[in-house]
């Protein structure tokens, strides 16, 4: 199949001239270095030399990506989309066999399940025992950044699919300082509140007085000292604009055509130049700190809109006519963020520098030394000693093409068998009747036999055998089959359990290997995230992990920790691992029951780790909802020693003596209370008897007694009775001093 011709984004003659100029500048620089005396230090590089060297490297790298790699990736994308092959014939079948897409779509669920079913696919490895808690916390934080701060699932899904279809997936990560502007309105503030707000000297807070007006309902007031009339108090409506700066790690899946690398590179580490090219608007570049007038001179045609990969992937998004002239702020500029190894300081050693360029001629905008490249690459089938390997599409495109032709031939044969061709004698048959496909229609002919059906036998049966053979070839190349997904009835019926397990395991071997290779890209991504948060995050951040709020402060973490991958090979399916862990858990329970929790073989922490691993294999991502994590060396506190028989007998005797004392004290208390009540009743009776006798004397001797005196006597008798009662109560309670007598009591 012939591919579509590629249209270069810039004029070929101008590009060649620029390329030759850059080569000449590089040659002049190299000649000047050779002419230097031995031992004499080389001169530092000028910005003009830096621009010419990097521009020359970029010219060659862009040609390599666009003309050699881009065409192959565009062809793979076309096969994945099921686009026509270009050899279709009018009146024949145009069906397309979607083998590339079917294989990729069958692989994606297994890969995403491997990378997102467990709690942590990759983990940081501590270098010392003291770094174990730090490594665990860093692992949790990095996973939180990927999956919560960014769309981790969508990013990795795009990277994996690019690796399966377009040779390699690319992910970029960087520290992004975002500024959020919030506006707050306050009404009815008095002068004191306004002064308090204006005393805040925070440069990120902008205060604006919207309106000032006299306080309603308050008349004129006078100065208490001078008597002069004071102005009425004022109320103010205020608008406050707050600029909140947040630093976060941003992760993005790059379109393959936006990633540039030199043709001799074997990996990111030994690449001479690596770049990310993209179309940015003038507004975006101004927000990044560039001058608006300078950026407008680089507004050209949309270079990447004519890229063959971009057009093949989304043909309807190709810009036919732009409206940038009507909205200058949205004019698009080709912007390149390059990472090149150059000897800028003239010490004879090439250092990594970040060089920012704009426009098709690669005009230098900014450069600075850096110590890392913010890219992670994901391979499908890496080729040793080469940067680009093969993809799943590369090894299935020929199968799709062969199966497409077989399907077309089989369908054409079936169509001719069902609808055979008709032979007529010219001039002896009504042609309109012959062309009428109505059921039961009459064909008018001048004589019998003027119309005959040309019987065509069906010859598509051999094509079915060819299709099955090509499916077997595809299975051998990719490892994807019905058996690997547990759907092949021939492999699952009338077969022993061991044979079924062996069939599925062998089919899944290539999928596990593919996942393990993709996990190397995860290692690059997580190492970059750890470096960024340790370097840029300057204060703790509170996040929610496992229903707990945790403070993440990476300032004390080790940024050079290695990353290990939890995607293993040859360990069986999840069901087999779960069955093995169930057996391990049963043995651990048996040992803990027989030897106790302090035995030297199994600790409670190891048993909890087994249970947590079983929960994760069952498909539950957060095992902390069911079992709290414990350290491996965790052990229960020793039980209290049992008392001896002598100690138990002494305790029983002491309890009996204590109970007897408490019983006697209670009986004595009851007796005292009873005696007190009897004595109180007796005194009350005597007092009442005295009152009655006085009344009897009055009646007997006709003597007048002063009512006040009588009431006083009654009150004194009642007070005396109360006094005696209080003394008795004090004696019952064990008081050493009786309470003071009330005023007027005897």
Secondary structure, 3 states (H helix, E strand, C coil): CCCCCCCCCCCHHHHHHHHHHHHHHHHHHHHHHHHCCCCCCCCCCCHHHHHHHHHHHHHHHHHHHHHHHHHHHHHHHHHHHCCCCCCCCCCCCCCCCCHHHHHHHHHHHHHHHHHHCCCCCEEEECCCHHHHHHHHHHHHHHHHHHHHHCCHHHHHHHHHHHHHHCCEEEEEEEEEEEEEEEEEEEEEECHHHHHHHHCCCCCCEEEEEEEEEECCCCCCEECCCCCCEECCCEEEEEEEEEEEEEEEEEEEEECHHHEEECCCCCCCCCCCEEEEEEEEEHHHHHHCCCCHHHHHCCECCCHHHHCHHHHHHCHHHCCCCCCCCCCHHHCEEEEEEEEEEECCCCCCCCEEEEEEEECCCCEEEEEEECCCCCEEEEECECCCCCCCCECCCCCCHHHHHHHHHHHHHHHHHHHHHHCCEEEECCCCECHHHHHCCCCCCCCCECCCCCEEEECCCCCCHHHHHHHHHHHHHHHHHHCCCCCCCCCCHHHHCCCCHHHHHHHHHHHHHHHHHHHHHHHHHHHHHHHHHHHHHHHHCCCCEEEEECCEEEEECHHHCCCCCEEEECCCCCCCCHHHHHHHHHHHHHHHHHHHHHHCCCCCCCCHHHHHHHHHHHHHHCCCCCHHHCCCCCCCCCCCCCCCCCCCHHHHHHHHHHHHHHHHHHHHHHHHHHHHHHHHHHHHHHHHHHHHHHHHHHHHHHHHHCCCCCHHHHHHHHHHHHHHHHHHHHHHHHHHHCCCCCCCCCCCCC
